[in-house]
Amino acid sequence: MRSKPSAVSYQLSARPLRGFGWALALTLAFAFQPALGTFASDNCIHKVWTWKVDKSAAQKLQQSVNEGHEPWRMDDTAAVAGQAIDDRNKEWADYNTVLGVAKPISETKDTAVMVATSKDGHVRYEVKLRKYSWLLHSAKKWQWMIWLPAQVERTECPIGPH
C-alpha cells in the first residue's frame, strides 16, 4: 500500500514578505516544483492481486497448524510473504526476477505489510498479510493465529539514467 504525501497549506501574510521575502518565497516555490513533478510521474508497471479468502480452507489450514504442521505460518511473515510472491510469480510468469527476503515495513496485531525488492532495485513486491478475527475461535489466541496473504502488488520501473 503506497502512502501519498499529505497536503500542507501555508497561509502567508503579505507584511513579513516585503522585498526580499517575496523573492525568497517565489524562489522556494519554483525550486520545489521539479521535485513534485518527478514524484507525480510514474513510468512503472503495476500489477495487483487480491486474494479471495476461502474461509473453509483457511479454517482447515488453521486446524492443521494447531495440530503442529507448518507452525511458521503463525509468526514467520517473511516466509508467508515469500510463498505469496511465489504463487503470483507462477501466475504472472515472472520466473527470472531474483528477490531479496521480504522485510516488514509495518505490522499491527492483524495486518503486516512486507516488501521484497530485486537486486537491481527495479522490481518491488509489496505483500499485505492478514490475521482474520473469524479464525480466533479455532486458534484460541491471536499469537497462535496464522497469517494469510491478502494482497500482492508487483511494481516494475524501467532502469534509466539518473
N, C-alpha and C positions, 0 to 999 in steps of 0.2 A: 504494500500500500504506500503510495507516494504521498508525502506531505507537501503542501504548497506553502509558499511564503505568505505570512499574514499581511494584510493590507494595513498600513500605518499611515494615518494622515496627520499632517502637522499644520497647525493654524499659525501663520506668521503675521506679526504686526508690522505695518509699514514704518513705524518710527525707528526701531532699532536697526533697520536695514538701509538707512540712508547712505548714499555714496558707495563706499567700499563694500558694505554689507550686501547690497543688491547684486553687485558684480560677483561676490563670493557665492551667493545663493544660486545665481544662474550658472556659474562655473560648475558647482557641485551637481546641479540638475543635469547638465549636459555630460558630465563625467560619468554619472551612473547610468545614463541612457543605454550605451552599448552593452553593459553587463546585463541589464534587464532584458534586452532584446535577445542576447545569446541564450539566456536561461529559458526564455519562452519558446524558442525554436527547437524542434525535436525531429531529427532525421532518423530516429531509431525505429526499429520494427518491434511491436509489442504483440505478444500472444498471451491470452489469459484463459485459464481453465478453472472452472469452479466445480468442485465435487458435489454430486447429489448423494447425500449420505443415505445409505440403506440401513435403517435403524436395526432391522433384524440381524443383518450381517455384522454390524458394529457390536451389538449385544453378544453375539456368538464369539467374536474376537475378544471382547472384554472378559467373557467367561473363560476362554482359553488362557488368557493372561492370568486370570485369577487362579487357574489350576497350575501355574508355573511355567507356561510356554511363552516364549518371547517377552520376558519381563522388561526388556529395554524400551518397549512401547510406552511404559509409564513415565520415563524420565529422560530418555536419550532423544531429545528433539532433533539433534543433528542427523541421527540415523533415520528417524521418521521422515524428515525433510528430504534426505538423500533418496529414500525409497520413492517418495512422491515425484521427485525430479526424474528418477529413472523411469517411472511409469509414463511421464509426459515425453521424455526423450524418445521412447518407442513410438508413441503416437505422432510426434512431430518430426520423426526421422532425423533426430539431432544426435547421431552416434559419434561424431568426431570432436565434439566440444569437450575438453577436459576441464572440469571444475574443481575448485578447492572445496574443502569441507564447509558445509553450511554453518554459518555463525549467527548467533542471535542478535537481532537489533532491538527487539522489545519482547517482553514476556510478562504476562499477568497470570492470575490464577487459572484462567480458562482460555487464553489466547497467546500464541507465540508466533513471532514473525522472524523468519530465518532468511539469510541471504548467502548464496554461493556465487562466486564470480570466476570467470575463466582466467587463465594465467595472463593472457594478453589484455584483459580488462574490458573487452568489447562485448562480452555476453554475460548477463546477470540474471540469475533466477532468484525470485523472491517467493518464499513459501509461507503461507499462513496456516498454522495448525490450531486446532480447537479441542477443548475438552467439553463435551456436551453434558449439561446438567441431567439429562434424562438417563445417562449411564451411571449416575451416582448410586442408584438403588442396587445395581449389580456390583459396582466397585466397592461400595461401603464407605470409602474415604476419597477425597479429592486427589491425594497423592498416589492412590492406587489406580486412578482412572487413566485410561490410555489416551494418547494424543492421536488425533485423526487429521489427515490433510483436509483443508477447506478450500484452498485456492493456490494456484501456482501461476506466476507471471514470468514470462521469459522476455527479456529486453536485449535486443542486439543493436548496437550502434556501430556505424561504419568507422573504420580506422582511417584517419586522415591526418593531414598536417596540423599541428597545434600552434 
